């Protein structure tokens, strides 16, 4: 009997250990949670997030909060079960967030690059919306390209063969107007001094190119300083923050406005992921309204948060019109 009791006890102990190992072992899923929100009109680490110098700016009484999604990358079975029954979280296959052919570091790097790109397009969209001049600026010169040793980072390209350059797409069109191997004369402003540079285009990816990366910049200092956030979905809220600071009118009307959405240089708002978690995060941060990309409206309606009206926006114009209506006491188009 003693031997049998020992065997039963040992079996139970082994079963318990194996069960605990199975329960708390990582599983091939991740958990999406409401992430932090950030007021683009506010500060991060005691510094303004949107920093503008060299032109007049204004302040606002309200807030324009970008929203994020938190990711728990290696949950165990217990966390996944709890997340499954938590209406604010989502348990999704790991490969949706971390593709099998990419490491976590590579995914984080890509998200960081997309975040930087969203800031650049936000600047362009805001400048075009306000009708402000845009400087087509060299961001990087390819070391083995036709511009190596001729153009420098920070150069402003103002004309190609005497035709004025007003935008990055405009520069591309002018370069492509003549076949590869053609000598082109570029008017350039470098450190405030005007000069001309002759560059012979090369064929790259089937198109004539000058071998540089281009950014569109304003004729004043405009920088966005925010760390530890990735992805492109803050574009709309950055754009609204820039517009708010460069115009005397308070876009917020004193309210806490949250939102999400990518944006391109022409002001088109694109849909994003994680809208259910972003709605919850916005409400927790005190948001009174939420700007939803038109492509996310169906999902947003299914995950509506009580007391948080959702304004449908497909473009920057839509977003500005919605905020105009809000300030006037009218109801904008809802999801």
C-alpha positions as CSV (number, residue, x, y, z in Angstrom):
1,X,0.0,0.0,0.0
2,X,2.9,2.3,0.8
3,X,4.4,1.7,-2.6
4,X,1.1,2.2,-4.4
5,X,0.5,5.5,-2.5
6,X,4.0,6.7,-3.5
7,X,3.3,5.8,-7.1
8,X,0.0,7.7,-7.1
9,X,1.6,10.7,-5.5
10,X,4.5,10.7,-7.9
11,X,2.1,10.4,-10.8
12,X,0.0,13.3,-9.6
13,X,3.1,15.4,-9.1
14,X,4.4,14.7,-12.6
15,X,0.9,15.4,-14.0
16,X,0.8,18.7,-12.2
17,X,4.2,19.8,-13.4
18,X,3.4,18.9,-17.0
19,X,0.1,20.7,-16.8
20,X,1.7,23.8,-15.4
21,X,4.4,23.7,-18.1
22,X,1.8,23.4,-20.8
23,X,-0.3,26.2,-19.3
24,X,2.5,28.6,-18.9
25,X,4.5,27.8,-22.0
26,X,4.5,30.4,-24.8
27,X,2.0,29.8,-27.5
28,X,2.0,30.9,-31.2
29,X,-0.3,33.9,-30.6
30,X,0.0,37.5,-29.5
31,X,-2.4,39.6,-27.5
32,X,-3.4,43.1,-28.8
33,X,-4.3,45.5,-26.0
34,X,-5.3,49.2,-25.8
35,X,-2.0,51.2,-26.0
36,X,-1.1,54.6,-24.7
37,X,-2.4,57.8,-26.4
38,X,-0.3,60.9,-27.1
39,X,-1.5,64.5,-27.5
40,X,0.3,65.7,-30.6
41,X,-0.2,69.3,-29.3
42,X,1.5,68.4,-26.1
43,X,4.9,67.4,-24.8
44,X,7.0,64.3,-24.6
45,X,9.8,64.2,-22.0
46,X,9.3,68.0,-21.4
47,X,9.8,68.9,-25.1
48,X,7.1,69.9,-27.6
49,X,6.2,67.0,-29.8
50,X,5.6,69.2,-32.9
51,X,8.4,71.8,-32.9
52,X,8.1,74.8,-35.2
53,X,10.4,77.7,-35.5
54,X,10.8,80.6,-37.9
55,X,7.1,81.3,-38.4
56,X,4.1,82.2,-36.3
57,X,2.3,79.5,-34.3
58,X,-0.7,79.2,-32.0
59,X,-1.8,77.2,-29.0
60,X,-5.1,75.3,-28.4
61,X,-7.2,74.6,-25.3
62,X,-7.9,71.0,-26.3
63,X,-6.0,68.0,-27.4
64,X,-5.4,66.0,-30.6
65,X,-4.5,62.5,-29.4
66,X,-3.0,59.8,-31.6
67,X,-3.8,56.3,-30.5
68,X,-1.8,53.1,-30.4
69,X,-2.1,49.3,-29.8
70,X,0.0,47.5,-27.3
71,X,1.3,44.0,-28.2
72,X,2.0,41.2,-25.7
73,X,4.4,39.2,-27.9
74,X,4.7,35.9,-25.9
75,X,1.6,35.2,-23.9
76,X,1.0,31.8,-22.2
77,X,-2.2,29.8,-22.3
78,X,-3.6,31.5,-19.2
79,X,-3.0,35.0,-20.7
80,X,-4.6,34.0,-24.0
81,X,-7.7,32.5,-22.3
82,X,-8.1,35.7,-20.2
83,X,-7.5,37.8,-23.3
84,X,-10.1,35.8,-25.3
85,X,-12.8,36.7,-22.7
86,X,-11.6,40.3,-22.3
87,X,-13.6,42.5,-24.6
88,X,-10.8,45.1,-24.8
89,X,-8.2,42.6,-26.0
90,X,-7.7,40.4,-29.1
91,X,-5.8,37.2,-29.4
92,X,-4.4,36.8,-32.9
93,X,-2.0,34.4,-34.6
94,X,1.6,35.5,-34.1
95,X,2.4,35.6,-37.8
96,X,-0.1,38.4,-38.3
97,X,2.2,40.7,-36.3
98,X,5.5,39.0,-36.7
99,X,5.8,37.3,-40.1
100,X,7.8,34.0,-40.1
101,X,10.4,35.5,-42.4
102,X,11.1,38.5,-40.1
103,X,12.6,38.7,-36.6
104,X,11.0,40.8,-33.9
105,X,13.9,43.3,-34.3
106,X,13.2,43.5,-38.0
107,X,9.5,44.1,-37.4
108,X,10.3,46.8,-34.9
109,X,12.8,48.4,-37.4
110,X,10.1,48.4,-40.1
111,X,7.6,49.9,-37.8
112,X,10.1,52.7,-36.8
113,X,10.7,53.5,-40.5
114,X,7.0,53.6,-41.2
115,X,6.5,55.9,-38.3
116,X,9.2,58.3,-39.6
117,X,7.6,58.2,-43.1
118,X,4.2,59.0,-41.6
119,X,5.7,62.2,-40.0
120,X,7.1,63.2,-43.4
121,X,3.8,62.7,-45.3
122,X,2.0,64.5,-42.4
123,X,4.2,67.6,-43.0
124,X,3.6,67.5,-46.7
125,X,-0.2,67.1,-46.3
126,X,-0.4,69.9,-43.8
127,X,1.7,72.3,-46.0
128,X,-0.4,71.5,-49.1
129,X,-3.6,72.0,-47.1
130,X,-2.5,75.4,-46.0
131,X,-1.1,76.4,-49.4
132,X,2.4,76.9,-47.9
133,X,5.5,76.6,-50.1
134,X,7.3,73.3,-50.1
135,X,11.1,72.8,-50.5
136,X,12.1,69.7,-52.4
137,X,15.1,68.7,-50.3
138,X,17.8,66.0,-50.7
139,X,17.5,63.5,-47.8
140,X,20.2,61.0,-49.0
141,X,22.6,60.7,-52.0
142,X,23.3,57.2,-53.3
143,X,27.0,56.6,-53.0
144,X,27.3,54.9,-56.4
145,X,24.7,57.0,-58.1
146,X,24.9,59.9,-60.7
147,X,24.6,62.5,-58.0
148,X,27.5,61.3,-55.8
149,X,29.9,64.1,-55.2
150,X,27.6,66.6,-56.8
151,X,24.5,66.8,-54.6
152,X,24.6,66.9,-50.8
153,X,22.1,66.0,-48.0
154,X,20.1,69.1,-47.3
155,X,20.4,70.6,-50.8
156,X,17.1,72.2,-52.0
157,X,16.4,71.4,-55.7
158,X,14.5,74.4,-57.2
159,X,14.6,73.7,-60.9
160,X,15.5,71.2,-63.6
161,X,16.6,72.6,-66.9
162,X,15.0,75.9,-66.0
163,X,11.6,74.4,-65.0
164,X,10.7,75.1,-61.4
165,X,10.3,72.2,-59.0
166,X,7.3,72.6,-56.7
167,X,7.0,69.1,-55.3
168,X,8.8,65.7,-55.1
169,X,6.4,64.1,-57.6
170,X,7.1,67.2,-59.9
171,X,10.8,66.5,-59.6
172,X,10.3,62.9,-60.6
173,X,8.3,63.9,-63.6
174,X,10.9,66.3,-64.8
175,X,13.7,63.8,-64.4
176,X,11.7,61.1,-66.3
177,X,10.8,63.6,-69.1
178,X,14.1,62.7,-70.9
179,X,15.7,59.4,-71.4
180,X,18.4,57.9,-69.2
181,X,21.9,59.2,-70.1
182,X,20.7,62.8,-70.6
183,X,22.7,65.5,-68.9
184,X,20.3,67.6,-66.7
185,X,21.0,71.0,-65.1
186,X,19.7,71.3,-61.6
187,X,19.3,74.6,-59.8
188,X,20.2,74.0,-56.2
189,X,20.2,76.1,-53.0
190,X,22.9,74.9,-50.6
191,X,23.3,76.5,-47.2
192,X,21.5,79.6,-48.4
193,X,23.6,79.9,-51.6
194,X,22.3,79.3,-55.1
195,X,24.3,77.1,-57.5
196,X,23.8,74.9,-60.5
197,X,24.8,71.2,-60.8
198,X,24.9,69.1,-64.0
199,X,23.9,65.4,-63.6
200,X,23.7,62.7,-66.2
201,X,20.8,60.5,-65.3
202,X,21.1,56.7,-65.1
203,X,18.5,54.0,-65.7
204,X,17.3,52.4,-62.5
205,X,14.3,50.1,-62.3
206,X,13.6,50.9,-65.9
207,X,13.4,54.7,-65.3
208,X,15.9,57.6,-65.6
209,X,17.0,58.7,-62.1
210,X,19.4,61.0,-60.4
211,X,20.1,58.7,-57.5
212,X,18.8,60.6,-54.5
213,X,16.1,60.3,-51.8
214,X,13.9,63.3,-51.6
215,X,11.9,64.9,-48.7
216,X,9.4,67.8,-48.9
217,X,10.2,70.4,-46.3
218,X,8.7,73.8,-45.3
219,X,10.6,77.1,-45.6
220,X,10.8,77.1,-41.8
221,X,11.9,74.6,-39.1
222,X,9.4,71.8,-38.5
223,X,10.2,68.7,-36.5
224,X,8.3,66.0,-34.8
225,X,9.9,64.5,-31.7
226,X,8.3,61.4,-30.4
227,X,10.0,58.1,-29.5
228,X,8.8,54.5,-28.8
229,X,5.9,54.5,-31.2
230,X,5.9,52.6,-34.5
231,X,3.8,52.2,-37.6
232,X,2.2,54.7,-40.0
233,X,-1.2,55.1,-38.3
234,X,-0.4,58.4,-36.5
235,X,-0.2,60.3,-39.8
236,X,-3.7,61.9,-39.6
237,X,-3.3,63.2,-36.1
238,X,0.2,64.5,-36.8
239,X,-1.2,66.4,-39.8
240,X,-4.0,67.9,-37.7
241,X,-1.5,68.9,-35.0
242,X,0.7,70.7,-37.6
243,X,-2.4,72.5,-39.1
244,X,-3.6,73.5,-35.6
245,X,-0.2,75.0,-34.7
246,X,0.1,76.9,-38.0
247,X,-3.4,78.5,-38.0
248,X,-4.9,80.8,-35.4
249,X,-8.0,78.7,-35.0
250,X,-8.3,76.1,-32.3
251,X,-9.3,72.9,-34.2
252,X,-10.2,71.1,-31.0
253,X,-12.7,73.6,-29.7
254,X,-11.3,72.9,-26.3
255,X,-12.2,69.2,-26.5
256,X,-10.1,66.0,-26.3
257,X,-10.1,64.7,-29.9
258,X,-8.6,61.3,-30.6
259,X,-8.1,59.5,-33.9
260,X,-6.1,57.3,-36.1
261,X,-5.3,56.8,-39.8
262,X,-2.5,56.9,-42.3
263,X,-2.2,59.9,-44.6
264,X,-0.5,60.6,-47.9
265,X,0.9,63.8,-49.2
266,X,-2.4,64.6,-50.9
267,X,-4.4,64.3,-47.6
268,X,-6.0,60.9,-48.3
269,X,-6.6,59.0,-45.0
270,X,-6.0,55.2,-45.0
271,X,-7.4,52.5,-42.8
272,X,-5.3,50.9,-40.0
273,X,-5.3,47.9,-37.7
274,X,-6.4,47.6,-34.1
275,X,-9.3,49.9,-34.2
276,X,-11.2,48.2,-31.3
277,X,-8.2,48.6,-28.9
278,X,-7.6,52.2,-30.1
279,X,-11.2,53.1,-29.3
280,X,-10.9,51.7,-25.8
281,X,-7.5,53.5,-25.2
282,X,-9.0,56.8,-26.4
283,X,-11.9,56.6,-24.1
284,X,-9.6,55.8,-21.1
285,X,-7.6,58.9,-22.0
286,X,-10.7,61.1,-21.8
287,X,-11.4,61.4,-25.5
288,X,-14.8,63.1,-26.4
289,X,-14.8,62.2,-30.1
290,X,-12.8,59.8,-32.3
291,X,-11.8,60.3,-36.0
292,X,-12.1,57.0,-37.8
293,X,-10.8,56.3,-41.3
294,X,-13.7,55.5,-43.6
295,X,-12.2,52.1,-44.3
296,X,-12.4,51.2,-40.6
297,X,-16.0,52.3,-40.0
298,X,-17.6,48.9,-40.3
299,X,-15.3,47.4,-37.7
300,X,-15.5,50.5,-35.5
301,X,-19.3,50.2,-35.4
302,X,-19.0,46.6,-34.3
303,X,-16.7,47.7,-31.5
304,X,-18.3,51.0,-30.5
305,X,-17.5,52.4,-27.1
306,X,-20.3,54.1,-25.2
307,X,-20.0,57.8,-25.1
308,X,-17.4,58.1,-27.8
309,X,-18.9,59.5,-31.1
310,X,-17.0,58.2,-34.2
311,X,-16.6,60.7,-37.1
312,X,-16.0,59.1,-40.5
313,X,-13.1,60.7,-42.4
314,X,-11.6,59.7,-45.8
315,X,-9.5,62.8,-46.3
316,X,-7.9,65.6,-44.4
317,X,-10.6,67.8,-45.7
318,X,-13.2,65.5,-44.1
319,X,-11.4,65.6,-40.8
320,X,-11.2,69.4,-40.8
321,X,-14.9,69.6,-41.8
322,X,-15.8,67.2,-39.0
323,X,-14.0,69.4,-36.5
324,X,-15.6,72.5,-37.9
325,X,-19.0,70.9,-37.4
326,X,-18.2,69.8,-33.9
327,X,-17.2,73.3,-32.9
328,X,-20.3,74.7,-34.4
329,X,-22.5,72.2,-32.5
330,X,-23.5,70.3,-35.6
331,X,-23.2,66.5,-36.0
332,X,-20.5,65.4,-38.6
333,X,-20.9,62.3,-40.6
334,X,-20.7,59.3,-38.3
335,X,-19.6,55.8,-38.8
